[in-house]
């Protein structure tokens, strides 16, 4: 019986690498040796780091390690078979093999230390190999021509007079049967690129860090390969690859920006600031918001997968520890970010976690997929209510699931109204239409009765502003007639036709999360439908208004949702320090 491979303890600041032995036939069994190397050695770049999707977790594929058997997953086995050379060994770092994945205390302690060094592992690798699985003929064509596409796009922009000549020369050099390369093959190659973007690798949260630190990254599918830069430049040059239906659309660009910015011989040598003005913080918040849509085998990795990215940006998290509760890991990451950046925007990048989850409402819900924009009432980039203050960003009551902050109460909600196009409960078109018209009439009666607004703005402009989050592009769309009737209809009957009904039913699916509210202080606003009469709307230091719900303990509140409050945005309300009071978020 073949003995099972036994992991030996690693020296400090060391990693394991495998030497994959050559084989002449794909069906030959996988054989390797495993040794440890120090990350501090001057010439560490003797290995290539693999970035891939673990896939099915069952380990049933054997790897022969000097006579001992180590079982690996199907995807890992498939990658090694394809990466194995015929006549020379290949030195690789593969996380599932080089890190002890056991569940005992010794394995967990090793994993904690290895995850802490993961950025360095990829930074010091000779190359990062991005394995996307088996390929086909279309992959070979795509990868063959992507670098040429990038060259032709550059020539088209900078040297248009050479375009026709180079089309002919390049197409003849590579394949005369294809004729003019770009003009005849672009559509086919676009389809191949779209198929590749559906690969689950783009949904895996660890891959963000893995390509961010790679000095040279290569995408491999089957026996075909293309460098990461050519792939990304082709993606960025083709608008049709970034349509609204793409699930990976928001994560290619952040990967590319991190890849360009996290350059340096070590984590310590990477510059801390890479964007002008507040662009750095906005980029970080967008990245942190999107990781909830990424996949991780272990929930802790929603944070730990970006540990080295945080470190390179000057945000120091507590050391990884997989023995901690996930809620505690998320809480520590949130607190570290707030203290580092001295603003609390991070608490509003998602809707707060459900109270039944046991997670504090001031910690982002990184476990529930979602998107900013239609799901939340505002996005960080849309509004700016930040006001200068010499008050510390956090109070002494911060800790143990609580966040002590300073803020000013704007008022209590005394009325909520369903906004046009709310809900989608499977109603028929006629029923849905009557519901929407009823909501429109309620809204018109409330807003139409305004003769003045506390902010001093024209009440008509207030009404239009409150509609903005729902219908930013409606006036020029198929719903334009309904929109104009809501604002100016008077006693005329509402418009009704098949075009309006069809557009309305489509919009209802995406816009049914918001209500308009009024406050006892005379303010109007909009928020997620979770809010209710009696909730407080509060302006916190460095953040837009939030809807809060009072808890049993004095001064303790739970976040319900971000809010748009007319008259309290874009620095309209600039409270003095003496107007601020402590609010404890739980």
JOVENUR-V786629 format. One record per run of one state. SS is the DSSP state (h for helix, s for strand, l for the rest). FROM is the first residue (numbers start at 1). LEN is the number of residues. If there is no record, write none. Layout:
BEGIN
ss:SS from:FROM len:LEN
ss:SS from:FROM len:LEN
END
This chain:
BEGIN
ss:l from:1 len:3
ss:s from:4 len:1
ss:l from:5 len:9
ss:s from:14 len:7
ss:l from:21 len:10
ss:s from:31 len:8
ss:l from:39 len:9
ss:s from:48 len:4
ss:l from:52 len:9
ss:s from:61 len:5
ss:l from:66 len:2
ss:s from:68 len:5
ss:l from:73 len:1
ss:h from:74 len:10
ss:l from:84 len:6
ss:s from:90 len:4
ss:l from:94 len:1
ss:h from:95 len:4
ss:l from:99 len:6
ss:h from:105 len:12
ss:l from:117 len:1
ss:h from:118 len:6
ss:l from:124 len:3
ss:s from:127 len:5
ss:l from:132 len:5
ss:h from:137 len:22
ss:l from:159 len:1
ss:h from:160 len:15
ss:l from:175 len:1
ss:h from:176 len:3
ss:l from:179 len:2
ss:h from:181 len:17
ss:l from:198 len:2
ss:h from:200 len:4
ss:s from:204 len:1
ss:l from:205 len:1
ss:h from:206 len:8
ss:l from:214 len:3
ss:s from:217 len:5
ss:l from:222 len:2
ss:s from:224 len:4
ss:h from:228 len:10
ss:l from:238 len:1
ss:h from:239 len:4
ss:l from:243 len:6
ss:h from:249 len:13
ss:l from:262 len:5
ss:h from:267 len:3
ss:l from:270 len:9
ss:h from:279 len:15
ss:l from:294 len:1
ss:s from:295 len:1
ss:l from:296 len:5
ss:h from:301 len:4
ss:l from:305 len:2
ss:h from:307 len:6
ss:l from:313 len:13
ss:h from:326 len:16
ss:l from:342 len:3
ss:h from:345 len:4
ss:l from:349 len:3
ss:s from:352 len:1
ss:l from:353 len:2
ss:h from:355 len:3
ss:l from:358 len:6
ss:s from:364 len:1
ss:l from:365 len:34
ss:s from:399 len:1
ss:l from:400 len:2
ss:s from:402 len:17
ss:l from:419 len:10
ss:h from:429 len:20
ss:l from:449 len:10
ss:h from:459 len:13
ss:l from:472 len:2
ss:h from:474 len:3
ss:l from:477 len:3
ss:h from:480 len:9
ss:l from:489 len:9
ss:h from:498 len:14
ss:l from:512 len:2
ss:s from:514 len:6
ss:l from:520 len:4
ss:s from:524 len:5
ss:l from:529 len:7
ss:s from:536 len:5
ss:l from:541 len:5
ss:s from:546 len:5
ss:l from:551 len:5
ss:s from:556 len:10
ss:l from:566 len:11
ss:h from:577 len:3
ss:l from:580 len:1
ss:s from:581 len:5
ss:l from:586 len:1
END
